[in-house]
Amino acid sequence: RDCLLSRGLGDVYKRQDAKVLWDDENLYVYATVKDPVLNKDGGEAYQQDSLEVFIDENNAKTESYDDDDKQYRINYENEHSFNGKKCLEENVQSAAKVTGDGYVIEAAFKWTDIKPKKGDRIGLEFQINDADASGARIGTLSWNDEAVINYKRQDKYL
């Protein structure tokens, strides 16, 4: 099962394409990010060039995190940071590769609360964080949430 997600900021330099697959054990994401200036000098992980994957396993769409809600962040050098009670290092496997025009992230996120089956709906959101050459975050690009509050509100996930 796969799904192609694509979103751009209106120019060729800031673009995210993602493919999603799943099985009984994991949600798999393959994301390509177009960004000619990569930087991770920002003091906070969310300020670095990175991909964020938000997962609401029971799709409750709450306004605050439940036990099943997760926020995984993976930067272009494959460094991880997390938000959520079950968002743990042992629940993610990933690889990152810098390309000529950005980076690619390949990741597997372990299901902690469900074994998905046909017809299930899962809350999902993607965001890229864009840093400039100085390390300052200059923007974000989300698949669904244009208000950029997906880090705290699962009702913004698709």
TAZI-V679690 format. One record per backbone hydrogen bond with DSSP energy under -0.5 kcal/mol. NH is the residue of the N-H (numbers start at 0). CO is the residue of the C=O. If there is no record, write none. Layout:
nh=(NH:NH)
co=(CO:CO)
//
This chain:
nh=(2:4:4:6:8:8:13:14:14:15:16:17:18:19:20:22:26:27:28:29:30:31:32:33:34:34:37:46:47:48:49:50:51:52:53:54:55:56:56:58:68:69:70:71:72:73:74:75:77:80:82:85:86:87:90:91:92:94:96:98:101:102:103:104:105:106:107:108:109:109:110:119:122:124:126:127:128:129:130:131:134:137:138:140:142:145:147:151:152:153:154:155:156:157)
co=(19:2:17:15:10:13:10:12:33:6:31:4:29:2:27:25:108:20:106:18:104:16:102:14:32:100:35:43:44:38:128:73:126:71:124:69:122:54:67:55:65:54:82:52:80:50:78:48:74:72:70:66:83:85:87:88:107:105:103:101:98:32:96:30:94:28:92:26:90:107:24:116:55:53:51:140:49:138:128:135:131:129:129:127:125:143:144:148:148:61:61:152:153:123)
//
